[in-house]
Amino acid sequence: MQTPISSIKKAYGNLKIRDKLFIIILIAAATPMIFLAIFISGRMYRMVASDTLREEQQAAAQTAPVIQKDIDSVTDFSDTVRDMSFSQTLFDETLQEPLEDLLHSDAATAFLADIKEQMKGTGVSAVRIYIDLPKDDPCFEDMDPDTSVFSSAYSIHAAYWFGIFSGSHPASLYCPPMYLTPSEEKSLGDCAYIRPIYIRTADQTSVKGYLACYFLSTALQNTLISQLDFDGSVSYITNERDAMITSTDSALSGIYYMDYDKIRSSLMSSNGFIAKKVLGEDVYVSYYYLTTADWFLVTVTPSRPLRQKANQVIFGIICVWLLAGAISVLIAWLMARSLTSRISAVSAQMSSVRNGPPVPMPSPEETDEIGDLTDSYNYMARQINNLMDQQKKQSEELRQAEFKSLQAQINPHFLYNTMEMINWMAQQGRIKETNQAIQSLSRFYKLTLSRKKTISSIAEELEQVTIYAQLQNMRFENGIDFVVDVPDELTEYQIPRLTLQPIVENAILHGILEKGTHRGTIVITGWLEDQDVVLLVTDDGVGIPEDILASILTKKNVSTGKGNQIAVYNTHRRLQILYGERYGLTYRSTVGEGTEVEIRIPAKYPE
């Protein structure tokens, strides 16, 4: 596929000399103006961006203390509730009376009224004390769940914050909306500050509970919205578990969201401000740490509105630049009209080389520099054509010779060992088995040694390698389970002869027979992958060590490997010679577990 750069280069090469000179003059005149415009526009953008970002940072810096104050007010109110006399009696002292009586006492009623009075102006929307007792415990009889401070912990067992306290036992926890149950969000508030409490009853048992102060995230959200000046900017607050507390725009905060660890590392390395890319757009991100809640206030400002400001200033510069450019174009065009048709002809002829072999031009009548250029081009064209013809012929001859040489390498030891096996069976009087072995060997070499064609079908190759496995099983007491699981639709595709046999031979001799049991399984499977056929030969032999695996498909293996290993390398080279470097064999192996060999060839039918 032609790239845009190559298209431009080709189009430029096909232009007339007059047009090229026109472009050169135009570029020479326009380049200084372009650099000047870039310099000015770049400085202008940086100035506008710097000033605007400074304003944004100042607004965020003023907002962070307000958010911190809102959080602190909730924390302080929780401390206030904890310090009330009734709370001290309930949580700090051993109860002298049943818990049921204490929760229904006049002191509890006064405690509830005191809480409601203290809540005014604090931002706290509700207070609950959850006690880890069953919901039908007498302590909660006659209590209105909507107005009472006390409630059974059973009602919040499904809350995410309850799971956090049960698992990690924090001293306190600031909860975003996702930590609360739907009923908490609906009736109490969508955020909460929660701390564990313990009640020591008169019988010296300890009952666990939780003091929860609820508040609304909308107050924090309104504070964040007040700081934003640009459309497309977003502010949000996140906690240490990457949960969103509130945001000025949920969609934008999802796009520009950064996890807690990244925010913390950015804060430590950049003093609370960084520039980054999000979805291909430059954005500027500021961070402020809210210490009380261990939250981060994040403000993201995209570069788009900053550029809009700068573009208004740059527009005037562009107008001046365009006027100067138009004058440069006119001057360049007038100067380029002096070129001759002879130079254009030589240029056009040389450009034609991109589309095919060079074609000599008619011999020039003139003897000037252009005539010498034409003669040199004609000489070069003739020499290149001669060299291309010679190289093409030699390459084809070399390819054919190498392919035939590689395919002709068949391991003679297999024939020798098989004939000895047949002789031994004949001497034992095993006529039926001897006859079967001779027929199989005959069919094997009929498929192997056929010189009519070097390409066969996958079906024939599978038949040939199946016969080979049968003959090896006769020698090695049926110790090899040979399984072929290749879809029928693949069997008609072409494959070079003797592609599978060296791989199976290697799997038997160096995989299965080197196991202590001399038994194992070889499986051949296959599938179509895009426009390629992939065959996979898998064995459960001893595997191949890493040092041998690294060189099994290299030239080093030819000089150091054994015969069947050399045949594997030759098979790999044959496939690459026929189809290209992306095809051939791929070995993967684990010592002690087995080996798999992937064979990749193009999906073609035999001619």
C-alpha positions, 0 to 999 in steps of 0.5 A: 500500500502506497504511503502519503509520503511516497505518493508526494515523492512520486508526484514531485518526481513526475512534475515538469522542471518548470513546476519544480523550479517554481516550487523551489523558489516558492519554498525559498521565499516562504520558509522564513515567513513560515518559521516566523509565523510558527515562532510568533504563534507558538509564543502567543499560544504559550503566553495565553495558555500560561496565563489561563492555567495560572488562573485555573490553578489559583481557582483550584488552590482557593477551592481546595481549602473550602472542600477541606473545611467541609470535610473537617466540619463533618469530622469535627461533628463526629468528634462532637457526638463522640464527646457527648456525655451520653456517648461517653457513658455508652462507649467508654464505660462499662454499662451498669444497666441493660443496654435496652434500658439505656437506649430507651432512657430519657438520657437517650432522648436528650442525646438525640435532641442534642445531636439534631441541634448540633447538626445545624450549619455543619453540613451533616445530613444524618447521624446513625449509631449502628450496633451489631445486634439482631434487628429484632433485639429488644434494644430496637423495639419501638424505635422509628428507623427514620428518626432514631439515631440507633439502628441494628448493624444488620441493615448495613451488612450489604454496604461496601464500607461494612465489608472494609471494616470487617476486613481491614479494621480501619480507625475511620473511613470517609465513604463515597456514594458507591460505599453506601447502600441504596437505602442509606443514599436515599434517606441519610446522605450519599457520603459518610464519615464512619468510625468504629465504636465498642459497647461494654455491657453489664455482663462484661461482653463487648458489642461492636458498633459504628458511628456514622455521620452522613453528608451530601456530595452536592455541596462539594460538587457546587464548590467544584463547579464554582471554580471552573471557567472553561467549557470542557474542563472538569473537576472531581474528587477521588479516594485511595480506593479509586472511587469517585466521590463527586464530579462536575461532569461524570462523563468528562471525569470518566474520560480524564480519570486517573487512578489514585497511585498515578495521582500520588506519584504525579503530585510527588514528582510535579508539585501538583501540576502536569501536562499529559495526553488523553485520547490524543488531546493535550490536557493540563491536570492539577492536583490538591491533596485533601489530608483529612479524608486522604482524597485528591481534588483533580482539575483537568483543563483541555488545551482546546479552549486555550487554543481558541483564545490564542487563535484570535490573536494568531488569525491576524498574523495568518492574514499578513502571511497569506498576502506575502505568500501570494506575492511569492507565488506570483514571482516564483511562477514567472521565474519558472517559465524559462525552462526548456522542453528537453530537460522536461523530456529527460526528467519524464523519461527518468521518472518512468523508471518508477513504473518499470525497467528503464527505456533508452531515449532516442540519441540526442542531436545536441552535444551540450550538457543536456545531450551528455545527460541523455547519452549517460541515461541511455548507457545506464538504461542498457546496462541495467536491463542487461544486469536485470535479465542476467540476475533473474535467470541466475536466481531462478536457476539457483532456486530450482537447484536448491529446492531439488537438492533439499527435497532429495535428502531422505534418511537412508537409515529408515530404509535400512532399519525397516528392511532389517525388521522385515527380514526378522519378521520373515525369519519368525514366520510372521507372513501376514505382518511381513506382507503388511510391512512390505506393502506399507514400505512400498506405498511409503516410497511410492509417495516419497520418491515420485519425481513427477511433481514436487508438490502434493496435497495435504491428504497425500502427505498425511497418508505418507506420514501415517504409513511412516508411523505404522512402520515405526510402530512395527519396529518399536512394539506399537509404542507410538499413538499417532493421531491425525485430526485435520479437517477434511476441507484442508486436505485438498490444499497443496504442500511440498512433498516430505514436509511432515515426515522429517518432523514426525521422525524427529518427534519419534527418535528424539522425543518419544523414544528417548523417554524411559517408557519408549511410549508417547503420542503424536497429534497432527492438527490443522486450521485456516488462518487468514490466507494461510494453512497452519498444521501443528505437530505435537508430541509428549516426548522429552522436549528439546533443550533451549540451546538446541531449540535456539539453533534447530532452524539455523545453519548452525544445526546443519554442521552440528545436528544429527541427520533428522535434525538437518532434515528439519532445517532443510524442510524449513528452508524449502518452505521459505524458498518456495513461499517466502521468509514469513512461512516455514516452521516454528518450534516450541518446546518444554523439557520434560513435557513435549514439543509442538511444531507449527507449519505455516504455508499459503492456502493454495490448491495444487495446479 
